[in-house]
Structures are given as C-alpha cells and as structure tokens.
Amino acid sequence: MKAKKVSDSFPTVVIDRPARGVKTVGEHGSSRRLVSNIPNSCVDLKSASRKAGSRKMSEKIFVGIDVSKLQLDIATSAGRQWSCANREGDFEQLVDELKGSSIELIVLEASGGYEGAVVASLSAAQLPVIVVNPRQVRDFAKASGRLAKTDRIDAQVLARFAQQIRPELRPLKDEQTQELEALLQRRKQILNMLVAERQRLQMAATNVRADIREHIHFLVKRLKDADRGLDALIRQTPLWREREELFKAVKGIGPQTLRVLCASLPELGQLNRRKIAALVGVAPFNCDSGTMRGRRRCWGGRADVRCALYMACITAIRCNPVIRPFFQRLIAKGKAKKAAITACMRKLLTILNAMARDKAAWNENLHVTA
C-alpha cells in the first residue's frame, strides 16, 4: 500500500489492486460483505442453502381440525387453511390431501360425537389422529394469548397445540367396542327415562297414571332387552369373556360394572397403577404452594367408569374381604367417609388392573395386608 501526499493536511491513500483469485476482506465498519474464500473451508453457502431447503421439505406437518355439525375447518402448521363439509362422502378429498403431505399428527377436539365419522375415515387411512379434551386446548389457547374464538382460530390453535404439546397417540376403539359403548349409552338413556317416569307417577293426576304405568312397563321390558344384548355381545368377544370369568369372583363387581369396564376402559391391564388411577379420576392431586398445604382432590377422568366403581365399592365395603377391612382401617384413622370410599375405589381398580394384566384369578390373600 502506497501513500501519496497531495497537500500537507490531507494525505491520499492509494490501495494496490489485489492479485487475481484473491478477494479482499472489508475493513471494520465497512458495508462490504465478508466472504470467505478458503479452499478447504467447512462453510459452503450453496450446500448450506440446499440443506436448508431440503430440511424445510422434510419438516413434519401438524394438522388441527375444528369440528362442527355441518363443517370441518382444517389448519396446518405450514399456514394452509381450508374447510369441507362434515359428511362421510366428502372425506375422501380430505384424506387424499392429508396423505399427500408428511403428516406428523392430526388433532381434533371431542365434539359430542360429531367427530366420529371423520376420525374413523382418517384412522382407516392410517393417518396419525387423536381426539383430545377441549378443556386442554382452550387452556392452551389462553396461555398462548389467543382469547378470540372462531372455528378458523380454533383450527389454528389445534394445529399449534399438536406442534407444541404433541399428545401421545392412543389406539382407537375397535368396532366391537364402539358397538358395546353405543348399547351401554342407550341403556343409560332408557334407565334415566324409567327413573323420571317413576318419579312422575308419584305426583301424577289420576287420569294420566294409567298411561305412565304403561310406559314404565314398556321401559322395563326395553331395559331387560338391552341387558341381554349387552351380555350377548360381551360373550362374543374372547377378551371380554375372559375378563368376565376373572372378575365375577370379585365381590362387588356385578354385570353392569363389567360392561362399563369393557366399553369405557380398554386400557385396563395395559397401564401401571398410577396411570390407570389418574385416567379414571381416582388419583388425588396435590394443592400446595409455599408453606400452604392444601387438601388433595380428585378431578377429571372418566365419569362413567368412576360411577360404576363407586357403586361397586358401596357393595365391596360390606362383603369384600379385602376392601371391607381397608375401609374400616381408614375410618379408624379419622378419614372422611367420602375420602375412604374414593381410596377403596382406587384400591379396587388397582386390583382389577393387576388381574387383567397378569390374567390371574382373584386371590384375597395377595391383598389383605396391602
């Protein structure tokens, strides 16, 4: 580099042209880009851009589907959004579009049964689909600052929920389990109507009592028919028939409890005791903060299974040789009766879970001191 003095106060600096094949590096503060030209450098901008492009192409896509009675709103983590009708004949195009992408997870909310047809179609197409609790998704939306709520926004929230939370996939109920669950739900509806009619009969006027009695007689007949249909369906399935043979020796477990366990708790025997208790809703959760020690409470879970276990425990604390002394010990320690019954429900569920897991017959000697 040569300097040529033009005047005493302002020297001029002349920079020689660099040799061919050698690129200069800008000075500190210069706007010229710094480009490395080292032959064996590990930085290759072209290959890096190609890798980035291929990485974007191979990125997994998460899909959220908001379900309503007549329409499905679909959103993907890639930013695409569209809608289609909620009819079985219109799911083919939806399945084709989703199968054409590298789908990692599809999340829907439980919508009172309106999601059943699309979930069945997606599952039949071997797509990873899961139905989640709407409360979890709404809490996630609030935590993310999405307070507005529309069908399109809900689909976007579901897609983001799938991407961030990634709920674990669970096997969907097979056709026989769905049929058993439908029959069990119908039996519950008939029973509710029967109870309502019997209550009306007590306060009914004289001129309508004959009609109510006739309706009660009809509902009783339909209830017996529903029980026979449920028992026949259980005996047609080897797994349920095997559990019927195992559980009928447990005092407190009757036919209705067995039906509910088969239809609403297919995970029985596949999870450990803590997970199965939390799934049903008989596991107490802590409520502590700082020096405050709150009362542990049970919440969430599957209400129908919990109701069946409650009625089973009411019988078990009277005649079951394991549950009865366990309940008495809890009462002697000062436990509230409701808390003691809940503890008995969890213990009974744990025993049934172990029997289903090991396919072991009832043995009260294994649980007397537990």
C-alpha positions in Angstrom: 0.0 0.0 0.0 1.4 3.4 -1.1 0.6 6.8 0.2 1.0 9.9 -2.0 1.0 13.3 -0.3 -1.1 15.9 -2.2 -1.2 18.5 0.5 0.2 18.9 4.0 -3.2 18.4 5.7 -4.9 15.6 3.6 -2.9 12.6 2.7 -4.3 10.4 0.0 -4.1 6.6 0.3 -4.0 4.5 -2.8 -4.7 0.8 -2.5 -3.0 -1.6 -4.9 -5.2 -3.9 -6.9 -5.1 -7.4 -5.3 -3.8 -10.3 -7.2 -6.2 -12.4 -9.3 -8.1 -15.1 -7.4 -7.7 -13.3 -4.0 -10.7 -11.5 -2.6 -10.3 -8.7 -0.1 -12.0 -8.5 3.3 -13.8 -5.3 4.2 -12.4 -3.2 7.0 -14.1 -2.9 10.3 -17.3 -1.0 10.0 -17.4 -1.4 6.2 -20.6 -2.3 4.4 -18.8 -4.8 2.2 -19.8 -8.4 2.8 -17.2 -10.7 4.4 -16.8 -13.6 2.1 -14.5 -16.5 2.9 -12.6 -18.0 0.0 -10.5 -20.5 1.8 -10.3 -23.6 -0.4 -10.8 -26.2 2.4 -13.3 -24.2 4.4 -16.1 -26.1 6.1 -18.6 -23.3 5.2 -20.3 -23.8 1.8 -23.1 -21.4 1.3 -24.6 -23.2 -1.7 -24.6 -26.6 0.0 -26.0 -25.0 3.2 -28.8 -23.4 1.3 -29.6 -26.7 -0.4 -29.6 -28.5 3.0 -31.9 -25.8 4.5 -34.3 -26.2 1.6 -34.3 -30.0 1.9 -34.9 -29.6 5.6 -37.9 -27.5 5.1 -39.3 -30.0 2.6 -38.8 -32.9 5.1 -40.4 -31.0 8.0 -43.3 -32.7 9.5 -46.7 -31.0 9.3 -49.2 -30.8 12.2 -52.9 -30.5 11.5 -55.7 -29.2 13.6 -59.4 -29.9 12.6 -62.2 -28.0 14.3 -65.4 -30.0 14.1 -68.9 -28.6 14.0 -72.2 -30.2 13.0 -72.0 -29.3 9.3 -68.4 -28.3 8.6 -64.8 -29.1 9.3 -62.2 -26.3 9.5 -58.7 -27.5 8.8 -55.4 -25.7 9.6 -51.8 -26.9 9.2 -48.6 -25.8 10.9 -47.4 -24.7 7.5 -50.0 -22.0 7.3 -52.5 -23.6 5.0 -56.2 -23.4 5.9 -59.4 -24.7 4.3 -62.8 -26.2 5.1 -65.0 -29.0 4.0 -68.4 -30.5 4.8 -68.8 -32.8 7.7 -70.3 -35.7 5.7 -68.9 -39.1 5.2 -68.9 -38.8 1.4 -66.8 -35.7 1.5 -63.9 -37.2 3.5 -62.2 -38.8 0.5 -60.7 -35.5 -0.8 -59.6 -34.5 2.7 -57.9 -37.9 3.2 -56.1 -37.6 -0.2 -54.8 -34.1 0.6 -53.5 -35.1 4.0 -51.9 -38.3 2.7 -50.1 -36.2 0.1 -48.1 -34.4 2.9 -45.8 -35.7 5.6 -48.3 -35.5 8.4 -46.8 -36.0 11.9 -50.1 -35.6 13.9 -53.7 -34.7 13.4 -55.6 -33.3 16.5 -59.3 -32.9 16.9 -61.5 -32.0 19.9 -64.2 -34.2 21.3 -67.4 -32.6 20.0 -70.2 -34.7 21.3 -69.9 -37.4 18.6 -69.7 -35.2 15.6 -66.1 -36.0 15.2 -66.7 -39.8 15.0 -67.1 -40.1 11.2 -64.0 -38.1 10.2 -61.9 -39.8 12.9 -62.9 -43.2 11.6 -62.0 -42.2 8.0 -58.6 -40.7 9.0 -57.8 -43.8 11.1 -58.8 -46.1 8.3 -56.4 -44.3 6.0 -53.5 -45.0 8.5 -53.2 -41.3 9.4 -52.0 -40.4 13.0 -55.1 -38.9 14.5 -56.1 -38.3 18.1 -59.1 -36.8 19.9 -58.2 -34.6 22.9 -60.1 -32.9 25.7 -61.4 -29.5 24.7 -60.5 -28.1 28.1 -56.8 -28.8 27.5 -56.9 -27.0 24.1 -58.8 -24.0 25.5 -56.3 -23.6 28.4 -53.5 -23.8 25.8 -55.1 -21.1 23.8 -55.5 -18.8 26.8 -51.9 -19.4 27.8 -50.8 -18.5 24.3 -52.8 -15.3 24.4 -55.4 -16.4 21.9 -58.6 -15.1 23.6 -60.7 -14.8 20.5 -62.7 -17.9 19.4 -63.9 -18.8 16.0 -63.9 -22.0 14.0 -60.9 -20.9 11.9 -59.0 -19.7 15.0 -59.8 -22.9 16.8 -58.3 -24.9 13.9 -55.1 -22.9 14.1 -54.9 -23.3 17.9 -55.4 -27.1 17.4 -52.5 -27.2 14.9 -50.3 -25.3 17.2 -51.3 -27.4 20.1 -50.3 -30.5 18.1 -47.0 -29.0 17.3 -46.1 -27.7 20.7 -47.7 -30.3 23.1 -47.6 -33.4 20.8 -50.1 -35.5 22.7 -49.3 -39.2 22.8 -51.2 -41.3 20.2 -53.7 -43.8 21.7 -55.2 -46.7 19.9 -58.8 -46.0 18.8 -61.6 -48.2 19.9 -62.4 -51.0 17.5 -65.8 -51.7 16.0 -67.0 -54.1 18.7 -66.0 -51.7 21.5 -67.9 -48.8 19.8 -70.9 -51.1 19.4 -70.8 -52.0 23.1 -70.4 -48.4 24.1 -73.4 -47.4 22.0 -75.6 -50.1 23.6 -74.4 -49.1 27.0 -75.2 -45.4 26.3 -78.7 -46.5 25.1 -79.2 -48.5 28.3 -78.3 -45.4 30.3 -80.9 -43.3 28.4 -83.6 -45.9 29.0 -82.8 -46.1 32.7 -83.0 -42.3 33.0 -86.4 -42.3 31.3 -87.5 -45.1 33.6 -86.5 -43.2 36.7 -88.1 -40.0 35.5 -91.4 -41.8 34.8 -91.5 -43.4 38.2 -91.0 -40.0 39.8 -93.8 -38.6 37.7 -96.1 -41.4 38.8 -96.0 -40.3 42.4 -97.3 -36.8 41.7 -99.4 -37.5 38.6 -103.1 -36.9 38.3 -105.4 -39.8 38.3 -106.4 -39.6 34.7 -102.8 -40.0 33.4 -101.4 -42.6 35.8 -102.5 -45.5 33.6 -100.6 -44.1 30.7 -97.5 -43.6 32.9 -97.7 -47.2 34.2 -98.0 -48.5 30.7 -94.9 -46.5 29.7 -93.0 -47.8 32.7 -93.9 -51.4 31.8 -92.6 -50.8 28.3 -89.3 -49.2 29.6 -88.7 -52.1 32.0 -89.0 -54.5 29.1 -86.7 -52.4 26.9 -84.1 -52.3 29.8 -84.1 -56.1 30.1 -83.7 -56.4 26.3 -80.7 -54.0 26.5 -79.1 -56.1 29.2 -79.5 -59.3 27.2 -78.0 -57.6 24.2 -75.0 -56.3 26.2 -74.4 -59.7 27.8 -74.5 -61.5 24.4 -72.1 -59.0 22.9 -69.6 -59.5 25.7 -69.7 -63.3 25.4 -69.0 -63.0 21.7 -65.6 -61.4 22.3 -62.8 -63.6 23.8 -61.1 -60.8 25.7 -64.3 -59.7 27.4 -65.4 -63.2 28.1 -62.1 -63.9 29.7 -62.4 -60.8 31.9 -65.9 -61.8 32.9 -64.5 -65.1 34.1 -61.8 -63.3 36.1 -63.9 -60.5 37.6 -67.0 -62.4 38.6 -65.2 -63.8 41.6 -64.5 -60.3 42.9 -67.3 -59.4 45.4 -68.7 -56.1 44.4 -68.2 -56.4 40.6 -71.5 -57.0 39.0 -72.6 -57.3 35.4 -73.1 -53.6 34.9 -69.6 -52.7 36.3 -68.1 -55.3 34.0 -69.9 -53.8 31.0 -68.6 -50.3 31.8 -65.1 -51.6 32.3 -65.1 -53.4 28.9 -66.7 -50.5 27.0 -65.1 -47.4 28.6 -61.8 -48.6 29.9 -60.0 -50.7 27.2 -56.7 -49.6 28.8 -57.3 -51.8 31.8 -54.3 -54.1 32.2 -52.0 -52.0 29.9 -51.1 -49.2 32.3 -49.5 -49.1 35.7 -51.5 -48.4 38.9 -50.7 -44.7 39.0 -51.6 -44.0 35.3 -54.8 -46.1 35.4 -56.0 -44.3 38.6 -55.3 -40.9 37.0 -57.1 -41.9 33.8 -60.2 -42.9 35.7 -60.0 -39.9 38.0 -59.5 -41.5 41.4 -55.9 -40.3 41.9 -55.6 -37.3 44.4 -53.6 -34.3 43.1 -51.6 -32.1 45.4 -52.6 -28.4 46.0 -49.6 -26.9 47.8 -48.0 -23.5 47.4 -45.1 -22.3 49.6 -45.9 -23.1 53.2 -49.5 -23.7 52.4 -50.6 -27.3 52.3 -54.0 -27.7 50.7 -56.3 -30.6 50.6 -55.6 -33.1 47.8 -58.6 -33.6 45.5 -59.5 -36.0 42.7 -60.8 -34.4 39.5 -61.1 -35.2 35.8 -61.1 -38.7 34.4 -63.9 -40.8 33.0 -67.1 -40.2 34.9 -68.9 -43.3 33.7 -66.1 -45.6 35.0 -65.9 -43.7 38.2 -69.7 -44.0 38.8 -69.5 -47.7 38.2 -66.6 -48.2 40.6 -68.4 -46.1 43.2 -71.5 -48.4 43.2 -69.2 -51.5 43.2 -67.3 -50.1 46.2 -70.6 -49.5 48.1 -71.1 -53.2 47.9 -67.5 -54.2 48.4 -67.1 -52.3 51.7 -69.8 -54.6 53.1 -68.8 -58.0 51.8 -65.4 -57.9 50.1 -62.8 -59.5 52.4 -60.1 -57.0 51.1 -62.0 -53.8 50.6 -64.0 -54.0 53.9 -61.1 -54.1 56.3 -59.3 -51.5 54.3 -62.2 -49.2 54.6 -62.5 -49.8 58.3 -58.8 -49.0 58.9 -59.2 -45.7 57.0 -62.3 -44.7 59.1 -60.5 -45.7 62.3 -57.6 -43.3 61.3 -60.1 -40.4 61.1 -60.6 -40.3 57.3 -63.8 -38.9 56.0 -66.2 -41.5 54.6 -66.1 -40.0 51.1 -62.3 -39.9 51.1 -62.3 -43.5 52.3 -64.7 -44.7 49.6 -62.5 -43.0 47.0 -59.5 -44.7 48.4 -61.4 -48.0 48.2 -62.3 -47.3 44.6 -58.6 -46.8 43.7 -57.6 -50.0 45.5 -60.3 -52.0 43.7 -59.3 -50.5 40.4 -55.6 -51.4 41.1 -56.6 -55.0 41.9 -58.7 -55.3 38.7 -55.8 -53.8 36.7 -53.3 -56.3 38.0 -55.7 -59.2 37.4 -56.3 -58.1 33.8 -52.5 -57.5 33.3 -51.4 -60.9 34.6 -54.6 -62.8 33.7 -54.6 -64.0 37.3 -57.6 -65.2 39.2 -58.9 -63.5 42.3 -56.8 -64.3 45.4 -57.7 -62.3 48.5 -54.5 -63.4 50.3 -52.5 -61.2 48.0 -54.2 -58.1 49.0 -55.3 -58.5 52.7 -52.3 -56.7 54.1 -51.9 -54.2 51.2 
